[in-house]
């Protein structure tokens, strides 16, 4: 087995384990606890702030610049809104849940299995078969018959609802599919990066960060970046890919799975977004080329990552964006190629190992 094969194996195992832990946005306690335990042996110290952001620090020389590498821990899902007298659970969305993908899905509420009800096909008029029911008409069936039984399970208003969709390999074993791959793959990379750098003599202080509530407005990233005030940052996330029959890799999304990590140059959604800072863009490009790491430069319109918040903190943070392309975004069958995650890890590690006071961060060459 080559070193790269071993890295693929480790990242696949980590990703499967992390994706299996429910961590709907705002309710990330279980995944943050697991990540803290996995990160702690490899860093000088760990901290979980009151918002749930996890910080692992590898201290560099006195006066060295600081670099933050961040990924988010939360996943999209739902939240209990009300319980009908017959025990059916009404819910709302947390994050970018799409109604079209909900009917008939297996879900969990606080670990208890249920299904989102599906009206019998025999009763659906032909015109309605081509549309998705509105969220207000959907419900979760936990297999109980009254509201008291739901309460007895410890389930109440405000509890999170997660997809029940374990990660699995497709016919191509490098292609992995399941819920919450966005962004548990980033979390796996952060932890593995810490393991690989443990004991290294770095030219910077490294903050390895896992943020919360990215899916509802990049909230954790705003807080933790203000706290740490790093000199530069790299945000690791996933982004939708082209290259399927319904998504063009030129007209829609200029990235494909299996062609290496994506260095995102522009992301934009509504009034928010990020344009890669020139020095960080060049650092990622030059490092990838020097190390022989295949990568895809791309732009992403229609979505954002924590970079949109990170780069605006305090007086501004030069930020680079490393994405892993994924198919079927915000669904229970998100699909990625583990080789892209390996490339993202290798690229980020090489940047970290070379980052020091000599690293160019200025907007203009030769400036600070």
TORMI-541550 format. One record per residue (C-alpha): x, y, z. Coordinates in steps of 0.25 Angstrom, whole numbers, plus 5000, padded with zeros to 4 digits. Last residue first. Layout:
N
<x = X&y = Y&z = Z>;
...
//
This chain:
368
<x = 5010&y = 5176&z = 5016>;
<x = 5015&y = 5181&z = 5003>;
<x = 5025&y = 5175&z = 4993>;
<x = 5016&y = 5171&z = 4983>;
<x = 5002&y = 5178&z = 4984>;
<x = 4991&y = 5172&z = 4992>;
<x = 5001&y = 5168&z = 5002>;
<x = 5002&y = 5154&z = 5008>;
<x = 5016&y = 5149&z = 5004>;
<x = 5021&y = 5138&z = 5013>;
<x = 5035&y = 5142&z = 5019>;
<x = 5029&y = 5142&z = 5033>;
<x = 5025&y = 5128&z = 5031>;
<x = 5016&y = 5118&z = 5023>;
<x = 5024&y = 5107&z = 5016>;
<x = 5019&y = 5095&z = 5025>;
<x = 5005&y = 5101&z = 5025>;
<x = 5004&y = 5102&z = 5010>;
<x = 5009&y = 5088&z = 5008>;
<x = 4999&y = 5083&z = 5018>;
<x = 4988&y = 5090&z = 5011>;
<x = 4992&y = 5084&z = 4997>;
<x = 4993&y = 5070&z = 5002>;
<x = 4980&y = 5071&z = 5010>;
<x = 4973&y = 5076&z = 4998>;
<x = 4979&y = 5066&z = 4989>;
<x = 4974&y = 5055&z = 4998>;
<x = 4960&y = 5061&z = 4998>;
<x = 4960&y = 5061&z = 4983>;
<x = 4964&y = 5046&z = 4984>;
<x = 4952&y = 5043&z = 4992>;
<x = 4943&y = 5046&z = 4981>;
<x = 4930&y = 5052&z = 4985>;
<x = 4915&y = 5049&z = 4986>;
<x = 4904&y = 5056&z = 4994>;
<x = 4893&y = 5045&z = 4995>;
<x = 4884&y = 5051&z = 5007>;
<x = 4883&y = 5064&z = 4999>;
<x = 4889&y = 5078&z = 5001>;
<x = 4898&y = 5076&z = 4989>;
<x = 4896&y = 5065&z = 4979>;
<x = 4910&y = 5064&z = 4974>;
<x = 4922&y = 5069&z = 4981>;
<x = 4935&y = 5077&z = 4978>;
<x = 4945&y = 5078&z = 4989>;
<x = 4948&y = 5093&z = 4992>;
<x = 4961&y = 5100&z = 4996>;
<x = 4958&y = 5115&z = 4998>;
<x = 4969&y = 5125&z = 5002>;
<x = 4968&y = 5136&z = 5011>;
<x = 4976&y = 5149&z = 5014>;
<x = 4969&y = 5154&z = 5027>;
<x = 4962&y = 5168&z = 5028>;
<x = 4964&y = 5179&z = 5038>;
<x = 4954&y = 5172&z = 5048>;
<x = 4948&y = 5160&z = 5041>;
<x = 4944&y = 5162&z = 5026>;
<x = 4952&y = 5150&z = 5021>;
<x = 4946&y = 5140&z = 5031>;
<x = 4932&y = 5143&z = 5027>;
<x = 4931&y = 5140&z = 5013>;
<x = 4942&y = 5130&z = 5015>;
<x = 4932&y = 5122&z = 5023>;
<x = 4926&y = 5117&z = 5010>;
<x = 4917&y = 5123&z = 5000>;
<x = 4907&y = 5119&z = 4989>;
<x = 4900&y = 5123&z = 4976>;
<x = 4912&y = 5126&z = 4968>;
<x = 4924&y = 5118&z = 4970>;
<x = 4937&y = 5121&z = 4962>;
<x = 4948&y = 5111&z = 4959>;
<x = 4962&y = 5108&z = 4958>;
<x = 4964&y = 5092&z = 4958>;
<x = 4975&y = 5085&z = 4965>;
<x = 4985&y = 5074&z = 4961>;
<x = 4996&y = 5073&z = 4972>;
<x = 5010&y = 5073&z = 4966>;
<x = 5017&y = 5079&z = 4979>;
<x = 5022&y = 5092&z = 4972>;
<x = 5009&y = 5093&z = 4964>;
<x = 5000&y = 5092&z = 4976>;
<x = 5009&y = 5102&z = 4984>;
<x = 5009&y = 5112&z = 4973>;
<x = 4994&y = 5112&z = 4972>;
<x = 4991&y = 5112&z = 4987>;
<x = 5001&y = 5123&z = 4989>;
<x = 4996&y = 5131&z = 4977>;
<x = 4982&y = 5131&z = 4982>;
<x = 4987&y = 5135&z = 4996>;
<x = 4995&y = 5147&z = 4990>;
<x = 4983&y = 5151&z = 4982>;
<x = 4972&y = 5150&z = 4992>;
<x = 4961&y = 5141&z = 4987>;
<x = 4948&y = 5148&z = 4985>;
<x = 4938&y = 5145&z = 4995>;
<x = 4923&y = 5145&z = 4996>;
<x = 4911&y = 5152&z = 5001>;
<x = 4900&y = 5161&z = 4995>;
<x = 4893&y = 5150&z = 4989>;
<x = 4902&y = 5137&z = 4988>;
<x = 4916&y = 5139&z = 4982>;
<x = 4928&y = 5131&z = 4982>;
<x = 4941&y = 5136&z = 4974>;
<x = 4954&y = 5129&z = 4972>;
<x = 4952&y = 5115&z = 4978>;
<x = 4964&y = 5106&z = 4978>;
<x = 4956&y = 5093&z = 4975>;
<x = 4963&y = 5080&z = 4980>;
<x = 4966&y = 5070&z = 4969>;
<x = 4960&y = 5065&z = 4956>;
<x = 4951&y = 5054&z = 4963>;
<x = 4939&y = 5062&z = 4964>;
<x = 4936&y = 5073&z = 4954>;
<x = 4937&y = 5088&z = 4954>;
<x = 4932&y = 5099&z = 4945>;
<x = 4918&y = 5100&z = 4951>;
<x = 4907&y = 5104&z = 4942>;
<x = 4910&y = 5108&z = 4927>;
<x = 4924&y = 5100&z = 4927>;
<x = 4923&y = 5088&z = 4936>;
<x = 4908&y = 5087&z = 4932>;
<x = 4898&y = 5082&z = 4942>;
<x = 4887&y = 5073&z = 4938>;
<x = 4894&y = 5061&z = 4931>;
<x = 4905&y = 5062&z = 4942>;
<x = 4919&y = 5069&z = 4940>;
<x = 4917&y = 5081&z = 4949>;
<x = 4920&y = 5081&z = 4964>;
<x = 4914&y = 5087&z = 4976>;
<x = 4924&y = 5092&z = 4986>;
<x = 4931&y = 5086&z = 4998>;
<x = 4939&y = 5093&z = 5009>;
<x = 4953&y = 5096&z = 5014>;
<x = 4956&y = 5111&z = 5018>;
<x = 4970&y = 5115&z = 5018>;
<x = 4974&y = 5127&z = 5027>;
<x = 4984&y = 5138&z = 5028>;
<x = 4989&y = 5147&z = 5039>;
<x = 4980&y = 5142&z = 5049>;
<x = 4971&y = 5150&z = 5058>;
<x = 4967&y = 5138&z = 5067>;
<x = 4955&y = 5144&z = 5074>;
<x = 4949&y = 5151&z = 5062>;
<x = 4952&y = 5139&z = 5054>;
<x = 4944&y = 5130&z = 5064>;
<x = 4932&y = 5139&z = 5064>;
<x = 4930&y = 5141&z = 5049>;
<x = 4933&y = 5127&z = 5046>;
<x = 4922&y = 5122&z = 5056>;
<x = 4912&y = 5130&z = 5049>;
<x = 4914&y = 5126&z = 5034>;
<x = 4899&y = 5129&z = 5031>;
<x = 4891&y = 5117&z = 5034>;
<x = 4899&y = 5106&z = 5028>;
<x = 4912&y = 5111&z = 5035>;
<x = 4906&y = 5109&z = 5048>;
<x = 4918&y = 5104&z = 5055>;
<x = 4933&y = 5105&z = 5052>;
<x = 4944&y = 5095&z = 5053>;
<x = 4958&y = 5102&z = 5054>;
<x = 4972&y = 5097&z = 5053>;
<x = 4980&y = 5110&z = 5058>;
<x = 4995&y = 5109&z = 5053>;
<x = 5005&y = 5118&z = 5059>;
<x = 5016&y = 5120&z = 5048>;
<x = 5029&y = 5115&z = 5044>;
<x = 5026&y = 5101&z = 5047>;
<x = 5036&y = 5091&z = 5054>;
<x = 5027&y = 5078&z = 5053>;
<x = 5023&y = 5071&z = 5065>;
<x = 5009&y = 5068&z = 5061>;
<x = 5008&y = 5073&z = 5046>;
<x = 5002&y = 5060&z = 5041>;
<x = 4993&y = 5057&z = 5052>;
<x = 4988&y = 5072&z = 5051>;
<x = 4986&y = 5071&z = 5036>;
<x = 4978&y = 5058&z = 5039>;
<x = 4968&y = 5065&z = 5048>;
<x = 4966&y = 5077&z = 5038>;
<x = 4964&y = 5068&z = 5027>;
<x = 4954&y = 5059&z = 5034>;
<x = 4947&y = 5072&z = 5038>;
<x = 4947&y = 5077&z = 5023>;
<x = 4941&y = 5063&z = 5019>;
<x = 4930&y = 5066&z = 5030>;
<x = 4926&y = 5078&z = 5022>;
<x = 4918&y = 5075&z = 5014>;
<x = 4919&y = 5060&z = 5014>;
<x = 4907&y = 5062&z = 5023>;
<x = 4898&y = 5051&z = 5017>;
<x = 4903&y = 5040&z = 5008>;
<x = 4912&y = 5036&z = 4996>;
<x = 4926&y = 5032&z = 4994>;
<x = 4933&y = 5031&z = 4980>;
<x = 4947&y = 5024&z = 4982>;
<x = 4940&y = 5011&z = 4982>;
<x = 4935&y = 5012&z = 4968>;
<x = 4922&y = 5004&z = 4969>;
<x = 4918&y = 5014&z = 4980>;
<x = 4924&y = 5014&z = 4994>;
<x = 4915&y = 5017&z = 5006>;
<x = 4912&y = 5028&z = 5016>;
<x = 4900&y = 5026&z = 5025>;
<x = 4887&y = 5033&z = 5021>;
<x = 4878&y = 5035&z = 5033>;
<x = 4875&y = 5050&z = 5030>;
<x = 4875&y = 5059&z = 5043>;
<x = 4864&y = 5065&z = 5051>;
<x = 4868&y = 5075&z = 5062>;
<x = 4859&y = 5077&z = 5075>;
<x = 4853&y = 5091&z = 5076>;
<x = 4839&y = 5086&z = 5080>;
<x = 4840&y = 5073&z = 5088>;
<x = 4845&y = 5059&z = 5087>;
<x = 4849&y = 5052&z = 5100>;
<x = 4843&y = 5039&z = 5095>;
<x = 4832&y = 5040&z = 5105>;
<x = 4828&y = 5053&z = 5099>;
<x = 4826&y = 5046&z = 5085>;
<x = 4818&y = 5035&z = 5093>;
<x = 4809&y = 5047&z = 5099>;
<x = 4807&y = 5053&z = 5085>;
<x = 4800&y = 5040&z = 5080>;
<x = 4801&y = 5028&z = 5071>;
<x = 4816&y = 5025&z = 5070>;
<x = 4823&y = 5020&z = 5058>;
<x = 4832&y = 5032&z = 5058>;
<x = 4825&y = 5038&z = 5046>;
<x = 4831&y = 5052&z = 5042>;
<x = 4822&y = 5062&z = 5035>;
<x = 4821&y = 5070&z = 5022>;
<x = 4809&y = 5079&z = 5019>;
<x = 4816&y = 5092&z = 5024>;
<x = 4828&y = 5088&z = 5015>;
<x = 4821&y = 5090&z = 5003>;
<x = 4818&y = 5077&z = 4995>;
<x = 4827&y = 5075&z = 4983>;
<x = 4821&y = 5075&z = 4969>;
<x = 4820&y = 5066&z = 4957>;
<x = 4811&y = 5056&z = 4964>;
<x = 4801&y = 5067&z = 4967>;
<x = 4795&y = 5068&z = 4953>;
<x = 4793&y = 5053&z = 4953>;
<x = 4784&y = 5053&z = 4966>;
<x = 4791&y = 5046&z = 4977>;
<x = 4782&y = 5036&z = 4984>;
<x = 4788&y = 5023&z = 4978>;
<x = 4802&y = 5028&z = 4981>;
<x = 4800&y = 5028&z = 4996>;
<x = 4804&y = 5041&z = 5002>;
<x = 4819&y = 5040&z = 5007>;
<x = 4822&y = 5043&z = 5022>;
<x = 4836&y = 5047&z = 5026>;
<x = 4841&y = 5035&z = 5033>;
<x = 4846&y = 5032&z = 5047>;
<x = 4858&y = 5027&z = 5055>;
<x = 4860&y = 5032&z = 5069>;
<x = 4875&y = 5038&z = 5071>;
<x = 4870&y = 5051&z = 5075>;
<x = 4861&y = 5052&z = 5063>;
<x = 4866&y = 5043&z = 5052>;
<x = 4862&y = 5042&z = 5037>;
<x = 4858&y = 5033&z = 5026>;
<x = 4853&y = 5040&z = 5014>;
<x = 4839&y = 5038&z = 5008>;
<x = 4837&y = 5052&z = 5004>;
<x = 4849&y = 5061&z = 5006>;
<x = 4857&y = 5063&z = 4994>;
<x = 4847&y = 5072&z = 4986>;
<x = 4846&y = 5081&z = 4999>;
<x = 4860&y = 5085&z = 4998>;
<x = 4868&y = 5087&z = 5011>;
<x = 4878&y = 5099&z = 5011>;
<x = 4880&y = 5101&z = 5026>;
<x = 4871&y = 5098&z = 5037>;
<x = 4857&y = 5094&z = 5032>;
<x = 4844&y = 5094&z = 5039>;
<x = 4836&y = 5082&z = 5045>;
<x = 4823&y = 5076&z = 5048>;
<x = 4823&y = 5063&z = 5056>;
<x = 4812&y = 5052&z = 5055>;
<x = 4808&y = 5047&z = 5069>;
<x = 4793&y = 5046&z = 5067>;
<x = 4791&y = 5059&z = 5075>;
<x = 4800&y = 5066&z = 5065>;
<x = 4814&y = 5070&z = 5070>;
<x = 4820&y = 5084&z = 5067>;
<x = 4832&y = 5091&z = 5061>;
<x = 4843&y = 5081&z = 5062>;
<x = 4855&y = 5085&z = 5055>;
<x = 4861&y = 5081&z = 5041>;
<x = 4874&y = 5077&z = 5035>;
<x = 4886&y = 5083&z = 5028>;
<x = 4900&y = 5079&z = 5034>;
<x = 4909&y = 5086&z = 5044>;
<x = 4924&y = 5084&z = 5046>;
<x = 4930&y = 5095&z = 5038>;
<x = 4945&y = 5095&z = 5033>;
<x = 4956&y = 5104&z = 5037>;
<x = 4971&y = 5106&z = 5035>;
<x = 4976&y = 5118&z = 5042>;
<x = 4990&y = 5124&z = 5040>;
<x = 4998&y = 5132&z = 5050>;
<x = 5011&y = 5140&z = 5048>;
<x = 5023&y = 5137&z = 5056>;
<x = 5026&y = 5146&z = 5068>;
<x = 5031&y = 5135&z = 5077>;
<x = 5033&y = 5122&z = 5069>;
<x = 5021&y = 5114&z = 5066>;
<x = 5009&y = 5108&z = 5074>;
<x = 5000&y = 5097&z = 5069>;
<x = 4986&y = 5101&z = 5074>;
<x = 4973&y = 5094&z = 5073>;
<x = 4961&y = 5102&z = 5073>;
<x = 4947&y = 5097&z = 5073>;
<x = 4935&y = 5106&z = 5071>;
<x = 4923&y = 5102&z = 5079>;
<x = 4917&y = 5116&z = 5082>;
<x = 4922&y = 5116&z = 5096>;
<x = 4936&y = 5113&z = 5091>;
<x = 4943&y = 5100&z = 5090>;
<x = 4957&y = 5100&z = 5093>;
<x = 4969&y = 5091&z = 5090>;
<x = 4984&y = 5091&z = 5093>;
<x = 4997&y = 5088&z = 5088>;
<x = 4992&y = 5079&z = 5077>;
<x = 4992&y = 5065&z = 5072>;
<x = 4986&y = 5057&z = 5084>;
<x = 4974&y = 5068&z = 5085>;
<x = 4969&y = 5066&z = 5070>;
<x = 4962&y = 5053&z = 5072>;
<x = 4956&y = 5057&z = 5085>;
<x = 4952&y = 5071&z = 5080>;
<x = 4946&y = 5065&z = 5067>;
<x = 4937&y = 5055&z = 5075>;
<x = 4932&y = 5066&z = 5084>;
<x = 4929&y = 5075&z = 5073>;
<x = 4922&y = 5064&z = 5066>;
<x = 4913&y = 5061&z = 5078>;
<x = 4911&y = 5076&z = 5081>;
<x = 4907&y = 5081&z = 5067>;
<x = 4893&y = 5085&z = 5070>;
<x = 4892&y = 5099&z = 5064>;
<x = 4893&y = 5093&z = 5050>;
<x = 4890&y = 5079&z = 5050>;
<x = 4901&y = 5070&z = 5056>;
<x = 4897&y = 5056&z = 5055>;
<x = 4909&y = 5046&z = 5055>;
<x = 4910&y = 5037&z = 5043>;
<x = 4917&y = 5047&z = 5035>;
<x = 4928&y = 5047&z = 5045>;
<x = 4931&y = 5032&z = 5045>;
<x = 4930&y = 5031&z = 5030>;
<x = 4939&y = 5043&z = 5028>;
<x = 4949&y = 5038&z = 5037>;
<x = 4949&y = 5024&z = 5031>;
<x = 4950&y = 5030&z = 5017>;
<x = 4961&y = 5040&z = 5021>;
<x = 4969&y = 5028&z = 5027>;
<x = 4968&y = 5019&z = 5015>;
<x = 4971&y = 5030&z = 5005>;
<x = 4983&y = 5034&z = 5013>;
<x = 4988&y = 5019&z = 5013>;
<x = 4986&y = 5019&z = 4998>;
<x = 4994&y = 5032&z = 4997>;
<x = 5006&y = 5026&z = 5005>;
<x = 5006&y = 5014&z = 4996>;
<x = 5000&y = 5000&z = 5000>;
//
